[in-house]
Amino acid sequence: MAVPLRYNARNLIVRWRSTLATVLGIALVVAVYVMVMALERGLRNTYVTTGDENNLLVLRRGSTSETSSQVTHNDHRRIKYLDGIARNDRGEPMASAEIIILIYLDRVDQSGGANVLLRGMGPMGLELRPKIKLVEGRMVRPGMHECVVSKKIAARFANCRVGDTFRAGKFFWKVVGIFDASKTAFDSEIWVDADEAREAFNRDFYGSVLIRPVDDAIGSLLAQRESWSKKLKELKEADRDATAAKLAEVEQAIGRTLVGRIEADRQLQVRVLSERSYYEEQTRTGMPIWIMGWFLSTIMSIGAAFSAMNTMYAAIGRRTREIGTLRVLGFKRREIYACFMLESILIAVVGGIVGCLLSLPLNGIATGTFSWTTFSEVAFEFRITPELLGKGMVFALVMGVVGALLPARLAARKPVLDALRAV
Amino acid sequence: MTIPGFILRNALRNKRRMVLTVLSVTLSLFLFCTLQTALRELTNPATSEDAALRVVVRHKVSLGNVLPEKYQSKIGRVPGVLYCSKFTWFGGTYIDEKNFFPQFGCEADKLFQIFTESRIDSKQLEDFIRERTACVVGIKTMERFGWRIGDKITLVGTLWPVDLELTIRGVYYEGIDETNLFFHHDYMDELMGKKGLVGTFWIRAASAEAIPGMIRQIDALFKNTDAETKTETERAFQLGFVSMFGNIKMLIGSISTVIVFTMILVTASTMSMAIRERSRELAILKAVGFDGKQVFGLILAESFGLAMVGGLLGCFGAWALFSNVDIYKLSQGFFIKFDVTPHIISYGLLIAAVLGVSSCIVPALASIRTSVVEGLKTLD
């Protein structure tokens, strides 16, 4: 028969001061862990949901980001009228030549400013991004120097509400609409007409072309190509053959599609990526946060485990006579061990729950950080998932178990007679 | 037995508890110092007295836009400008994207006139100036890739559509960020077909007093042109980057606060445990003639001592660790120096001191207030 759980619970309540301190210690560690990881999750989620798996992004060969790529007017025309590009219900090809320009805007609260992405896009831009909805006003009309801004930008930066104007490049831009980018990276952008943007900033080229192919399978083929070639880079010379063969197979399949035709075209010095993997690649922006999260919570949890250990040792020291009594009543050593282990786990579970509850209010709060890929601010939300809370609880449990390992052993090994004699 | 001896004995009576308490203080202060150092590194770019004389001209819209080369001669004529060099971010890839380090095109003969605090061998500098495809590299990056003078490297352009093939002709120390690589601006411009595009202009001013007027004059020169400029001191330019990190500062700040708070809580709980189990002894002490103040002093000294030992271990542990580990390599170039400054250490020790005092006050006062008879009666 095991020692009743009620015995542990009552003990915890009797010495409520040290119980409370340990519970809070564990709770704070769990809270810090969940909060920092929620930050990283939010950032990752932003990038993962941004790209549409049906869209392809055409960049200049060799460039890694839209900001540094160049595509000419002729390239755009050539790509747009290729066979295999989807057409909308009005029969127009679904392709949008786009250009990204960094502009510097002041924040609403006058705490300095930040770089923001201004995206010039063709008339098909919005239609190619079905996740994004206008929530206020209307889309821009070419030739009027108008812009639409995301909800997050409207809230964070000065002069970005409908009806406001701000200056960037040669023109004053009038805000005519606000869009909800449903937590994608477009939440950190301002959209204008592509040709107006080129004029305003003296650019000869577009940055990229976003297209929708008729064939839906292309996206997954491109994703395979990315993952195989990444794998190939990590392998040693000798082990490369099998992977290289698979890569060649995928390349061949791609060669027969629209992408193959674009990439083989000598007049177009471009490469094609799936929009989805282009944005997924940017999740590495969150790496420093992820490392910080692990570093902090590991060291803090060791500290918290020490405090749990201290509490358990004290509890056992004070209850030496009780332990003796329990043994005389017939409880075995391993039951005593389990009893104290359980007591520590109980503290940890309560601590874990409190920690999770402490972190919950952060869920959905918007924040922003600096992305080195685009050199601009990316807005995102803290994202606390059930999985993350689960991990927080596991963290708490580990602290509880580690904290009780040695003290519980000490308790179980006490000789009965000595224990009974103790004052 | 002497009084200090008595305090020491008391602190050591439960060695396990003492070790655990000291260690948890150590860990907390180690974390505190690490976070503060990281925060300092992110928000407080390295500056020197010379930096006060440096001024940066960039495109008004943002750093992502370029200026025409012809601005240079006009800027050069503004009173107070001693030297002015083209300065363009290349952002190329060396073999793999993971090997990121900053690369700039500049004018070789002016570079070390503007960044006067950097040291370079004069022979190496001459070689660099003479050869079009030469470059100089900071010691940190040299060591990171194990480069030697005379090595040839290729930087693949990601921002600019050209690849640079460079020969390392010199190493510089101190001053400018020791991770940079500098090459000839003209070489890059030539590869691109003499487009005459410049990212920024860096200026060394004749005196600090001349700077405000100079900034106004330069910006006025290019007002209402296609490419208006924004001129600011190096410090303001760097802080502009910091502001883009957004509320990372607040995040790290609040985590530090949580850590300090947790630590006080845990240590206070341990201290009160140690004192409560001694109520009987304290009563005996009072019975043999120690007054309340003396007993309080004994407890305070013990608690303060434990906290300070933990504090010293934690703060100097962080200092010793980070000055012996190559953080630059470890963080893949994210952190450069990671100096635990005396300021941060003393801040950490102050926290340890406050912790030592505050954690014993409540339990100590409580046991002093109990009368001798009450205290003697307690069993545990």
Chai-1 contact restraints between the chains, C-beta under 6 A:
chainA,res_idxA,chainB,res_idxB,connection_type,confidence,min_distance_angstrom,max_distance_angstrom,comment,restraint_id
A,S18,B,S269,contact,1.0,0.0,6.0,A-B,restraint_1
A,S18,B,M273,contact,1.0,0.0,6.0,A-B,restraint_2
A,A21,B,L265,contact,1.0,0.0,6.0,A-B,restraint_3
A,A21,B,V266,contact,1.0,0.0,6.0,A-B,restraint_4
A,A21,B,S269,contact,1.0,0.0,6.0,A-B,restraint_5
A,L24,B,L265,contact,1.0,0.0,6.0,A-B,restraint_6
A,G25,B,T262,contact,1.0,0.0,6.0,A-B,restraint_7
A,G25,B,V266,contact,1.0,0.0,6.0,A-B,restraint_8
A,L28,B,V258,contact,1.0,0.0,6.0,A-B,restraint_9
A,L28,B,T262,contact,1.0,0.0,6.0,A-B,restraint_10
A,V32,B,I255,contact,1.0,0.0,6.0,A-B,restraint_11
A,V32,B,V258,contact,1.0,0.0,6.0,A-B,restraint_12
A,S63,B,T158,contact,1.0,0.0,6.0,A-B,restraint_13
A,T64,B,T158,contact,1.0,0.0,6.0,A-B,restraint_14
A,S68,B,T158,contact,1.0,0.0,6.0,A-B,restraint_15
A,S68,B,L159,contact,1.0,0.0,6.0,A-B,restraint_16
A,L102,B,S62,contact,1.0,0.0,6.0,A-B,restraint_17
A,L102,B,G64,contact,1.0,0.0,6.0,A-B,restraint_18
A,I103,B,V61,contact,1.0,0.0,6.0,A-B,restraint_19
A,I103,B,S62,contact,1.0,0.0,6.0,A-B,restraint_20
A,Y104,B,S62,contact,1.0,0.0,6.0,A-B,restraint_21
A,G112,B,S243,contact,1.0,0.0,6.0,A-B,restraint_22
A,A114,B,M244,contact,1.0,0.0,6.0,A-B,restraint_23
A,N115,B,S62,contact,1.0,0.0,6.0,A-B,restraint_24
A,G169,B,V61,contact,1.0,0.0,6.0,A-B,restraint_25
A,N202,B,D226,contact,1.0,0.0,6.0,A-B,restraint_26
A,P288,B,F334,contact,1.0,0.0,6.0,A-B,restraint_27
A,I299,B,L27,contact,1.0,0.0,6.0,A-B,restraint_28
A,I299,B,L31,contact,1.0,0.0,6.0,A-B,restraint_29
A,I302,B,L27,contact,1.0,0.0,6.0,A-B,restraint_30
A,G303,B,S24,contact,1.0,0.0,6.0,A-B,restraint_31
A,G303,B,L27,contact,1.0,0.0,6.0,A-B,restraint_32
A,G303,B,S28,contact,1.0,0.0,6.0,A-B,restraint_33
A,F306,B,L20,contact,1.0,0.0,6.0,A-B,restraint_34
A,F306,B,L23,contact,1.0,0.0,6.0,A-B,restraint_35
A,F306,B,S24,contact,1.0,0.0,6.0,A-B,restraint_36
A,S307,B,S24,contact,1.0,0.0,6.0,A-B,restraint_37
A,S307,B,V266,contact,1.0,0.0,6.0,A-B,restraint_38
A,M309,B,L20,contact,1.0,0.0,6.0,A-B,restraint_39
A,N310,B,R17,contact,1.0,0.0,6.0,A-B,restraint_40
A,N310,B,L20,contact,1.0,0.0,6.0,A-B,restraint_41
A,N310,B,T270,contact,1.0,0.0,6.0,A-B,restraint_42
A,A314,B,M273,contact,1.0,0.0,6.0,A-B,restraint_43
A,R318,B,D380,contact,1.0,0.0,6.0,A-B,restraint_44
A,T367,B,N247,contact,1.0,0.0,6.0,A-B,restraint_45
A,G368,B,G246,contact,1.0,0.0,6.0,A-B,restraint_46
A,T369,B,G246,contact,1.0,0.0,6.0,A-B,restraint_47
A,F370,B,M244,contact,1.0,0.0,6.0,A-B,restraint_48
A,F370,B,F245,contact,1.0,0.0,6.0,A-B,restraint_49
